Amino acid sequence: MTAPRGAGVWARRAVLAAVLIGAVVIPNRAVSQQAQQCEGPHCRAHGSILWTAGLPGSWLAEAGVTGTVPTLGEAYAASGGGLAVLGEGLEVTAFRLATGTRMWQTVLTGVPNGSAIVGVRAFAGVVAVGVQPAGQAAARDEVMLSAATGRQIRSYPAAAYGGAIASDGSSTVIVGTTAVTAYADSTGQVLWSRATGPPGQTWRVSGQYAYVAEAGRPSGVQLVRRITLSSGAEQVLRPSAHANYPGTLSAVIDGVMLFSQGGGVYAYDSETGGPLWQLDSTVQELSDARSGTVYLASGNALTGVDVHTRTVLSHATLSVAGSLYWVSGGVALGLDQDALGDAWGYNLVTHHVLWTSAALPWPHFFIDLSGLGGSASASGDIVLLATCARVGAAITTAGPSCARPELAAVLI
């Protein structure tokens, strides 16, 4: 999903997501850093703009963290299976991830009037598009497209924040309102299904497993279902016979489940369900699956903590944290705003800006709270950003029109 328009630096904390949706210019940013001017698919330097491609439709160049967004509704992006995919309204456009060449464009059909795309995820062989009918906030349809041609294959019922979480080219796993189900891509036949309790459960994917947290009574998480994505084999995890996991499942990183509640973060083993550690008066801000680190805000500091041992690995100020959108291998992605926007990489241990990109005016970072879609692929090294290469003359209350909206792929 896209970052909500007008959202400030602190909006991310309301959802305790492992992404940041606010941005400010980083204090004391190293002014000596020079932008990487290499552009094109053969570039290999961090910060290189691999390609830009024109976007269809009507767009605005809004100030601040919002950046380049559709005039009406929201846009969603994802990369995977060799494609960069963007969905907006009922239209899906796919580009070759390596070069930016437009591969196909599809307008979804057979959906109820008033429906709109609310999520995009790309896999090898298929592209999954979440479509929400008007007035149905609790559920959506997951429309499956051929990654090669954009042809509609079929659709599956899904939870509002669920949908496709894995696909191997022969089957696709869908999080529904009351079950996680695997379907055969060729026929739509149910291969396996695991009930997950009442609607509204939280879930995360880590490695070969889906973790589905069922709310307990009166509070917390009663149990977590650890479901093997390839076979549907299920293990039920509980903290103890007479207790609940605290709060909400917020991340699963390198074999550790993290729960957030009331300004505290609690870690449990993802194989046994047993407790590992807890930190009070902290808020989960970022997570780094590659290094097994979670970044926690407390007071005026952002602290990087090893998820297994609770060892402190890094410190940064919260003013720095407000500039960052994503982190991998200890290097976080930052964005500057408006006409002079660019992207930059910040080492959270050494406190240095390692690289900057060429200009990316009015950059917009796409968000999927699951981590399976959005600007940054969990398994890749390319970030997708919407930008405005030329502002139009028309002015609206939200911002100027964008006469040349583009999708940019940045090597990070």
C-alpha positions in Angstrom: 0.0 0.0 0.0 1.1 3.6 -0.5 2.0 5.8 2.5 -1.1 7.6 3.6 -1.2 11.1 2.2 -0.3 13.7 4.8 1.1 11.1 7.2 3.9 12.5 9.4 7.0 10.9 10.8 5.2 9.3 13.7 2.3 7.7 11.8 4.2 4.4 11.5 4.0 3.9 15.2 0.3 3.5 15.2 0.6 0.3 13.2 3.9 -0.9 14.6 4.9 -1.9 11.1 8.5 -2.9 10.2 8.6 0.0 7.8 8.7 3.8 8.1 6.3 6.0 6.3 7.6 9.4 7.3 10.8 11.2 6.3 12.8 14.3 7.1 16.2 15.4 6.0 18.8 13.6 8.1 20.7 15.9 10.6 24.4 16.4 9.9 24.1 14.4 6.7 27.5 14.1 5.1 27.6 16.9 2.5 30.7 15.5 0.9 28.8 12.5 -0.5 28.5 12.7 -4.3 25.5 11.4 -6.2 26.1 8.3 -8.3 25.6 9.5 -11.8 25.7 6.0 -13.4 22.3 5.3 -15.0 21.2 2.2 -16.9 20.7 -1.5 -16.4 24.5 -2.3 -16.5 25.3 0.0 -13.5 26.4 -1.8 -10.3 27.2 1.0 -7.9 24.9 1.5 -4.9 22.4 4.3 -5.6 22.5 3.9 -9.4 19.2 4.5 -11.2 18.9 1.4 -13.3 15.9 2.7 -15.3 12.9 4.9 -15.3 9.6 4.2 -17.1 6.6 6.4 -17.7 3.5 5.7 -15.7 0.0 5.8 -17.2 -2.8 7.9 -15.7 -3.1 11.2 -13.9 -0.6 11.9 -11.0 0.2 14.7 -8.5 3.5 15.8 -7.1 2.6 16.4 -3.4 5.0 18.0 -1.0 6.7 16.2 1.9 6.6 12.4 2.5 3.8 11.8 0.1 5.5 12.6 -3.1 4.3 11.4 -6.5 0.8 9.8 -6.2 -2.3 9.2 -8.4 -4.7 12.1 -8.6 -7.5 9.7 -7.4 -7.1 6.6 -5.2 -3.8 4.9 -4.4 -1.1 3.0 -6.3 0.7 -0.2 -5.3 3.9 -1.7 -6.5 5.9 -4.9 -6.1 8.9 -6.7 -7.6 9.5 -10.4 -8.1 9.9 -13.1 -10.7 11.9 -10.7 -12.9 9.1 -8.1 -13.0 8.3 -4.7 -11.5 4.6 -4.4 -11.3 2.4 -1.4 -10.5 -1.4 -1.4 -9.9 -3.6 1.6 -9.8 -7.4 1.8 -10.1 -8.1 -1.4 -12.0 -5.1 -1.3 -14.2 -1.9 -3.3 -13.8 1.3 -2.6 -15.6 4.4 -4.8 -15.7 7.9 -3.9 -16.5 11.0 -6.1 -16.9 12.9 -5.6 -13.6 16.3 -5.6 -15.2 15.7 -3.0 -17.9 12.4 -1.3 -17.3 10.9 -2.4 -20.6 7.1 -2.5 -20.5 6.0 -6.1 -20.8 2.2 -5.8 -20.6 -0.7 -3.8 -19.3 -4.0 -5.3 -18.1 -7.3 -3.7 -17.1 -9.0 -6.1 -14.6 -12.4 -7.4 -15.7 -15.2 -9.4 -14.0 -14.9 -7.5 -10.7 -17.9 -5.7 -9.0 -18.5 -2.0 -9.9 -16.6 0.3 -7.6 -13.8 -2.2 -6.9 -10.2 -0.9 -6.6 -6.8 -2.5 -6.4 -5.5 -2.6 -2.8 -2.3 -4.6 -3.2 0.1 -6.1 -5.6 2.6 -9.0 -5.1 4.8 -10.5 -7.8 6.0 -14.1 -7.8 7.7 -16.4 -10.4 5.0 -17.2 -12.9 2.1 -15.2 -11.4 1.2 -11.7 -10.2 -1.3 -11.5 -7.4 -3.6 -8.4 -7.3 -5.7 -7.7 -4.3 -9.1 -6.2 -5.3 -11.5 -4.8 -2.8 -15.2 -4.4 -3.8 -16.8 -1.2 -2.7 -18.1 -1.4 0.9 -16.4 -4.7 1.8 -13.7 -3.7 4.2 -13.3 -7.1 5.8 -12.4 -9.1 2.7 -11.0 -8.8 -0.8 -10.5 -10.9 -4.0 -7.1 -12.0 -5.0 -6.9 -11.9 -8.8 -4.2 -14.0 -10.3 -2.5 -12.9 -13.5 0.0 -14.6 -15.7 3.5 -13.1 -15.1 4.3 -13.7 -18.8 1.3 -12.1 -20.5 -0.9 -10.3 -17.8 -3.8 -12.6 -18.7 -6.3 -13.1 -15.9 -6.2 -16.7 -14.7 -8.7 -16.8 -11.8 -9.5 -15.2 -8.4 -9.6 -16.5 -4.8 -11.4 -15.1 -1.7 -9.0 -13.5 0.7 -8.8 -11.5 3.9 -8.7 -7.7 3.6 -5.0 -7.7 4.6 -4.3 -11.2 3.5 -4.0 -12.5 -0.1 -1.2 -14.3 -1.8 1.8 -15.0 0.5 3.7 -17.6 -1.6 3.8 -19.1 -5.0 6.2 -21.6 -6.6 4.9 -21.6 -10.1 2.6 -24.5 -9.6 0.6 -23.5 -6.5 -0.3 -20.3 -4.6 -0.9 -19.9 -0.9 -3.7 -17.5 0.1 -4.5 -16.0 3.5 -8.3 -15.9 3.7 -10.6 -14.6 6.4 -10.7 -17.9 8.4 -8.1 -20.2 6.7 -4.8 -20.4 4.9 -5.3 -22.3 1.7 -3.0 -23.6 -1.1 -4.5 -23.7 -4.6 -3.1 -25.4 -7.8 -2.3 -22.7 -10.3 -3.4 -24.8 -13.3 -6.9 -25.8 -12.0 -7.7 -23.8 -8.9 -8.1 -27.0 -7.0 -7.6 -26.8 -3.2 -4.4 -28.7 -2.3 -4.6 -28.1 1.4 -6.3 -25.7 3.8 -5.7 -24.9 7.5 -8.4 -23.2 9.6 -7.1 -20.1 11.4 -10.0 -19.1 13.7 -12.1 -15.9 13.4 -11.4 -13.1 10.9 -8.9 -10.4 11.7 -5.9 -12.5 12.7 -2.4 -11.1 12.1 0.2 -13.0 10.1 3.8 -12.9 9.0 5.9 -14.9 6.5 9.4 -15.9 7.4 11.4 -18.4 5.2 9.3 -21.5 4.5 6.6 -20.7 7.2 3.6 -18.6 7.6 2.9 -17.6 11.2 -0.8 -16.8 12.0 -1.6 -15.3 15.4 -5.0 -15.9 16.8 -6.3 -13.3 19.3 -6.9 -14.5 22.8 -9.5 -13.5 25.4 -9.5 -11.1 27.0 -6.3 -9.8 25.3 -3.1 -10.8 23.6 -2.5 -13.7 21.3 -3.8 -17.1 22.3 -1.7 -19.2 20.0 0.3 -19.0 16.8 -0.1 -21.5 14.0 3.2 -22.2 12.2 2.3 -23.5 8.8 4.7 -24.9 6.3 4.0 -23.2 3.0 5.0 -26.1 0.8 2.9 -28.8 2.5 0.4 -27.2 4.9 1.9 -29.0 7.9 1.0 -27.2 11.0 2.5 -26.7 14.5 0.6 -24.8 17.2 2.8 -22.6 19.4 1.7 -21.4 22.8 3.7 -19.4 25.4 2.5 -21.7 28.2 -0.6 -23.7 29.2 -2.3 -20.7 30.9 -1.0 -17.6 29.2 -1.3 -15.6 26.1 1.4 -13.9 23.9 1.3 -10.2 24.7 -0.2 -7.7 22.3 0.2 -8.3 18.5 2.5 -10.4 16.4 4.7 -7.7 14.7 7.5 -9.6 13.1 9.2 -12.9 12.7 13.0 -12.6 12.2 15.5 -15.4 11.9 13.6 -17.8 14.1 12.3 -15.3 16.6 8.7 -14.1 16.9 8.3 -10.5 18.1 5.1 -9.2 19.8 4.3 -5.6 20.6 2.1 -4.3 23.4 1.7 -1.1 25.3 5.2 0.3 24.6 7.0 -3.1 25.1 8.5 -5.7 22.7 8.6 -9.4 23.6 10.6 -12.1 21.8 9.7 -15.8 21.6 11.3 -18.8 19.9 9.5 -19.6 16.7 10.1 -23.3 16.9 9.2 -23.9 20.6 7.0 -20.9 21.3 9.0 -20.3 24.5 10.1 -16.8 25.8 13.5 -15.4 25.0 13.5 -11.8 26.2 11.5 -8.6 26.7 12.2 -4.9 26.6 9.8 -2.5 28.2 9.2 1.1 27.2 10.2 0.4 23.6 8.5 0.6 20.2 9.5 -1.6 17.2 10.5 0.7 14.3 12.5 -1.3 11.8 13.6 -4.9 11.3 16.5 -6.3 9.3 16.0 -10.0 8.3 19.4 -10.2 6.7 21.3 -9.4 9.9 18.8 -10.7 12.4 18.3 -7.2 14.0 15.3 -5.3 15.3 15.4 -1.6 15.7 13.6 -0.3 18.8 12.7 3.3 19.7 13.1 4.3 23.4 13.4 7.9 24.6 15.4 9.8 22.1 17.3 6.8 20.7 16.9 4.1 18.1 18.7 1.0 19.2 19.6 -2.0 17.1 19.2 -5.3 19.0 20.2 -8.8 18.1 16.9 -10.8 18.0 18.4 -13.9 19.6 20.5 -12.5 22.4 19.1 -8.9 23.0 22.7 -7.7 22.5 22.8 -4.0 21.5 24.4 -3.7 18.1 23.9 0.0 17.3 22.5 3.3 18.5 21.1 6.3 16.5 19.0 9.3 17.3 15.2 9.2 16.6 15.7 12.2 14.3 17.8 9.9 12.1 15.1 7.1 12.4 12.5 9.5 11.0 14.5 9.7 7.8 14.6 6.0 7.0 12.2 3.7 5.2 13.8 0.3 5.1 17.0 -1.5 6.3 18.9 -4.6 5.1 22.3 -5.7 6.3 22.7 -2.8 8.6 22.3 -0.2 5.8 19.1 1.8 5.8 17.4 3.5 2.9 16.7 7.2 3.3 14.8 9.6 1.0 15.0 13.4 0.7 11.8 15.1 -0.4 10.2 17.3 -3.0 11.9 18.6 -6.1 15.4 18.0 -4.8 14.6 14.4 -3.7 17.1 11.6 -3.9 17.8 8.3 -2.2 20.7 7.5 0.1 22.1 4.6 2.1 22.9 5.1 5.8 25.0 2.7 7.9 23.3 2.5 11.3 26.5 1.2 13.1 29.0 3.8 11.8 26.5 6.6 11.3 27.8 7.4 7.8 25.9 8.0 4.6 27.5 5.4 2.3 26.0 6.5 -1.1 23.5 8.8 -2.7 21.5 8.5 -5.9 21.1 11.0 -8.7 18.0 13.2 -8.5 14.6 11.5 -7.8 12.2 14.4 -7.6 9.1 14.0 -5.4 10.0 10.4 -4.5 7.2 8.1 -3.2 7.9 4.9 -1.3 5.3 2.1 -1.7 4.3 0.1 1.4 2.9 -3.3 1.9 2.7 -4.0 5.6 3.3 -7.7 5.1 6.7 -7.0 3.5 5.8 -9.2 0.5 5.1 -6.2 -1.8 5.9 -2.5 -1.8 9.0 -0.6 -2.9 11.6 -2.9 -1.4 11.6 -6.6 -2.2 12.5 -8.7 0.9 14.9 -10.8 -1.3 16.2 -8.2 -3.8 18.5 -5.3 -4.0 16.3 -3.0 -6.1 13.9 -0.4 -4.7 11.0 1.0 -6.8 10.0 4.6 -6.4 7.3 6.8 -8.1 8.8 10.1 -9.1 7.8 13.2 -11.0 10.3 14.2 -13.7 8.3 17.3 -14.7 5.7 19.2 -12.8 2.6 20.5 -14.7 1.0 23.9 -14.7 -2.2 22.9 -13.0 -2.3 23.5 -9.2 -4.7 21.7 -6.8 -5.2 21.9 -3.1 -3.1 18.7 -2.7 -0.3 19.8 -4.9 0.7 20.5 -8.5 -0.1 18.0 -11.3 2.7 15.8 -12.5 3.2 16.1 -16.3 5.7 13.3 -16.4 5.2 10.6 -13.7 7.8 7.8 -13.7 8.6 4.5 -12.0 12.3 4.4 -11.0 14.4 1.4 -10.1 17.3 2.2 -7.8 20.1 -0.3 -7.0 20.7 -0.3 -3.2 
